[in-house]
């Protein structure tokens, strides 16, 4: 296969927003918001701005299990099997911080099986090529971000060779709410059966 990277539209999936509270959002909302803003910009997020305990809020259903990737109030969370793949790659300024206190039902006593990690992206690149991409929508205000297709497909998004340099996970401010991962990392997630959980689509490198 020719050179490629992958992008995810997970940040646009409302189904991944879990009805939960976290220790940091409840105990120090300002820190939670600070960590959220840093992550949204692809900047490193210190561990102290990330949750260490998660539990269902008052409206939460019974959690038989949590998705391999989900959003918890201010940060993205991955399961232990999902974390095992990216931790083998260059995360640059990103990190996988243990949710050391665990994930619980809304009674805050019944633990949801498994271990979980807060996934911070920590890196930004400028590689998205809108003019060579397909089914992307231009910004209403020139100079702002482009929007991806409502239902993306492999090879619609094009990136420059700049995407091949540096860390294996990054954000690109010019493609709205996207997450990019390198070809090798995306391939490994696909081989691990996690491409659907991460909402991954292959990108062309031109």
C-alpha positions, 0 to 999 in steps of 0.5 A: 500500500502507498504511504498513508496516515489515518484520521478519526472523526471520533470527536464529532461522535455524540454517541461517544459522550458518556453520561459521567462525572469525574473527580476533577470536573466535580472538585476543580472545574477550572482545572478540568476546563484548562485541561480540556482546552489544552487537549483541544489545541493539541498541546501537552496536558499535565496529569494533574488536569486529567481525571483519576476517577470516573462514575456515572452521573444521575442520568447514567444507565447501567454500564455493562462495559465502557467503549474502548474510546469515549469522552468523559466530561473534559477528556478522552478515555481509552480502555486498557486494550486500546491503550496498549497499541498507541503506547508502543508509538511516539506520542510526543507531547501526548500521554496515556494517564491511568484513571487510577481510581477506576470507572464506576456505576452511578452509585460510585461503588460498583466498579465497571470492569477493566482499566482505563487511561486518559488519552491526551493528544499533545501534538499539532501539525499543519498537513491537511490539504483541503484543495486535494481532499474530497467531500470536505466543506470550506470554512464560512470565514476564510482562514478558519477550519474545514469540515469533513464529510458527515460520513467520511470514507477512506482516501477522501482526505489528503495530507502533505508529507509533513504528516510523516514527520514527528509524533504518531498522534496529532491534531490539525486545526484546519480539519474540524475536530479531527484526530490524526494518527500515523500510518503504522499506528493506524494500521496497528489499531486496525490489526487489533480490531480497533479501527471502528472503535477509533472511527478511523479512515485512511488518508492519502499522502501527496 
